[in-house]
Amino acid sequence: MASIAVDGVPIAMAVGLGRVFVTLADSDTVAVLDIDDRSVRATVTVGRDPGGLAVDPTTSTVWVADTEADTVSIIDADSAAVVATIPVGTRPRTVGIDARTRLAYIANYGGSLSVINADTRAVTSTIPVDGSPMDLVVSTERHAACYSTYSDLPPNDNTKVRCVDGTSNARILDIDVDHLVGALAVEGRTLYVADRGGNRVSVVDLAAGTVTRQLDVGAKPIAIAVDSASGATYVVNSSADTISVFSPE
């Protein structure tokens, strides 16, 4: 349909508010793309080495993890300007927002999760975790933040996904998917977990805390997205140069 040129190396993206937001790590910016005319509407300077980002539709803002700055930048989507910068833990990588509880979760690669009140923009708690958090998603149905970790020191629990409760911050799930945990995606109470070293995606029932099935995909899936309108799941296979598409159950 279209190819949109951006001024930098795209790292991550989020879709919402009629726009696409893309982090460009090499230029410390976020590109704002218009979905209708498929053009770059604005480029916003954020903190050093921006990584994951998330859209908060309640406040029409975009939250960006500034990995090398140890901060989160909040962009007003309408004015395309940074309206707040919040210090968090060491090397933040990804952001997830629970629109119902109004809490934002930041996965800090240095070994913690930062919890932020999305309305007051104050850090309410810091949760120490085992290993280095890499990806994080939030289930608004389960009111839980689920994250993957990496560690090269024993015990190397790199096959587990962990979830913390949105009220108590206590760990409520510790799910072994029997493969290296990579990218995550969530829809309702269903969690999708990519095998970053293989060719499958595990489907997890968050209500039961169990793997219900595994989907065969291309080699080394690197990203997952679920279309909430159609229920279709899309998996990007980095070593196969393909995208696997699954219809809803």
Residue pairs with C-beta under 8 A, 6 or more apart in sequence:
1 38
2 38
4 33
4 38
4 39
4 40
5 40
6 22
6 24
6 31
6 33
6 40
7 24
7 27
7 29
7 31
7 40
7 43
8 24
8 25
8 26
8 27
8 29
8 31
9 24
9 25
9 26
10 22
10 23
10 24
10 31
11 22
11 23
11 24
11 25
11 50
11 51
12 22
12 23
12 51
12 52
12 53
12 94
13 20
13 21
13 22
13 23
13 53
14 20
14 21
14 53
14 54
14 55
14 62
15 21
15 35
15 55
16 55
16 57
16 62
17 55
17 57
17 60
17 77
18 34
18 35
18 36
19 32
19 33
19 34
19 35
19 41
19 77
20 32
20 33
20 35
21 30
21 31
21 32
21 33
21 53
21 55
21 62
21 75
21 77
22 30
22 31
22 33
23 29
23 30
23 46
23 50
23 51
23 52
23 53
23 64
24 30
24 31
24 43
24 50
25 49
25 50
25 51
25 67
28 45
28 46
28 47
28 48
28 49
28 50
29 43
29 44
29 45
29 46
29 50
30 43
30 44
30 46
30 50
30 53
30 62
30 64
30 75
31 40
31 42
31 43
32 40
32 41
32 42
32 43
32 44
32 77
32 80
33 39
33 40
33 41
34 40
34 41
41 80
42 80
44 75
44 80
44 81
44 82
45 82
46 64
46 66
46 73
46 75
46 82
47 64
47 66
47 68
47 69
47 71
47 73
47 85
48 66
48 67
48 68
48 69
49 66
49 67
49 68
49 69
50 64
50 65
50 66
50 67
50 73
51 64
51 65
51 66
51 67
51 92
51 93
51 94
52 64
52 65
52 93
52 94
52 95
52 107
52 135
52 136
53 62
53 63
53 64
53 65
53 95
54 62
54 63
54 95
54 96
54 97
54 104
55 61
55 62
55 63
55 77
55 97
56 62
56 63
56 97
56 99
56 104
56 118
57 99
58 99
58 102
58 118
59 118
59 119
60 76
60 77
60 78
61 74
61 75
61 76
61 77
61 83
62 74
62 75
62 77
63 72
63 73
63 74
63 75
63 95
63 97
63 104
64 72
64 73
64 74
64 75
64 95
65 72
65 88
65 92
65 93
65 94
65 95
65 106
65 107
66 72
66 73
66 85
66 92
67 91
67 92
67 93
67 109
68 91
70 87
70 88
70 89
70 90
70 91
70 92
71 85
71 86
71 87
71 88
71 92
72 85
72 86
72 88
72 92
72 95
72 104
72 106
72 114
72 116
73 82
73 84
73 85
74 82
74 83
74 84
74 85
74 86
74 121
75 81
75 82
75 83
76 82
76 83
84 121
86 116
86 121
86 123
87 123
88 106
88 108
88 114
88 116
88 123
89 106
89 108
89 110
89 111
89 112
89 113
89 114
89 126
90 108
90 109
90 110
90 111
90 112
91 108
91 109
91 110
92 106
92 107
92 108
92 109
92 114
93 107
93 108
93 109
93 133
93 134
93 135
93 136
94 106
94 107
94 133
94 134
94 135
94 136
95 104
95 105
95 106
95 107
95 136
96 104
96 105
96 107
96 136
96 137
96 138
96 145
97 103
97 104
97 105
97 118
97 138
98 104
98 105
98 138
98 140
98 143
98 145
98 166
99 140
100 140
100 143
101 140
101 143
101 166
101 167
102 117
102 118
102 119
103 115
103 116
103 117
103 118
103 124
103 166
104 115
104 116
104 117
104 118
105 113
105 114
105 115
105 116
105 136
105 138
105 145
106 113
106 114
106 115
106 116
106 136
107 113
107 133
107 134
107 135
107 136
107 147
108 114
108 133
109 132
109 133
109 134
110 132
111 128
111 129
111 130
111 131
111 132
111 133
112 126
112 127
112 128
112 129
112 133
113 126
113 127
113 129
113 133
113 136
113 145
113 147
113 164
114 123
114 125
114 126
114 127
115 123
115 124
115 125
115 126
115 127
115 169
116 122
116 123
116 124
117 124
125 169
127 164
127 169
129 147
129 149
129 162
130 149
130 151
130 157
130 162
131 149
131 150
131 151
131 157
131 158
132 149
132 150
132 151
133 147
133 148
133 149
134 147
134 148
134 149
134 150
134 182
135 147
135 148
135 182
135 183
135 184
136 145
136 146
136 147
136 148
136 184
137 145
137 146
137 147
137 184
137 185
137 186
137 191
138 144
138 145
138 146
138 166
138 186
139 145
139 146
139 163
139 186
139 188
139 189
139 191
139 206
141 188
141 189
141 206
142 163
142 189
142 206
142 207
143 165
143 166
143 167
144 163
144 164
144 165
144 166
144 172
144 173
144 206
145 163
145 164
145 166
146 161
146 162
146 163
146 173
146 184
146 186
146 191
146 206
147 161
147 162
147 163
147 164
147 184
148 161
148 181
148 182
148 184
148 193
149 157
149 158
149 160
149 162
149 181
150 158
151 157
151 158
158 180
158 181
159 176
159 177
159 178
159 179
159 180
159 181
160 174
160 175
160 176
160 177
160 181
161 173
161 175
161 177
161 181
161 184
161 191
161 193
161 204
162 171
162 173
162 174
162 175
163 171
163 172
163 173
163 175
163 206
164 170
164 171
164 172
165 171
165 172
173 206
173 209
175 204
175 209
175 210
175 211
177 193
177 195
177 202
177 204
177 211
178 202
178 211
179 195
179 197
179 198
179 200
179 202
180 195
180 196
180 197
180 198
181 193
181 194
181 195
181 196
182 193
182 194
182 195
182 196
182 197
182 221
182 222
183 193
183 194
183 196
183 221
183 222
183 223
183 224
184 191
184 192
184 193
184 194
184 224
185 191
185 192
185 224
185 225
185 226
185 233
186 192
186 206
186 226
187 226
187 228
187 231
187 233
189 205
189 206
189 207
190 203
190 204
190 205
190 206
191 203
191 204
191 206
192 201
192 202
192 203
192 204
192 224
192 226
192 233
193 201
193 202
193 203
193 204
194 201
194 217
194 221
194 222
194 223
194 224
194 235
195 201
195 202
195 221
196 220
196 221
196 222
197 220
198 219
198 220
199 216
199 217
199 218
199 219
199 220
199 221
199 237
199 240
200 214
200 215
200 216
200 217
200 221
201 214
201 215
201 217
201 221
201 224
201 233
201 235
201 244
202 211
202 213
202 214
202 215
203 211
203 212
203 213
203 214
203 215
204 210
204 211
204 212
205 211
205 212
215 235
215 244
215 246
217 235
217 237
217 244
218 235
218 237
218 239
218 240
218 242
218 244
219 237
219 238
219 239
219 240
220 237
220 238
220 239
220 240
221 235
221 236
221 237
221 238
221 244
222 236
222 237
222 238
223 235
223 236
224 233
224 234
224 235
224 236
225 233
225 234
226 232
226 233
226 234
227 233
227 234
230 248
231 247
231 248
231 249
232 245
232 246
232 247
232 248
233 245
233 246
233 248
234 243
234 244
234 245
235 243
235 244
235 245
235 246
236 243
237 243
237 244
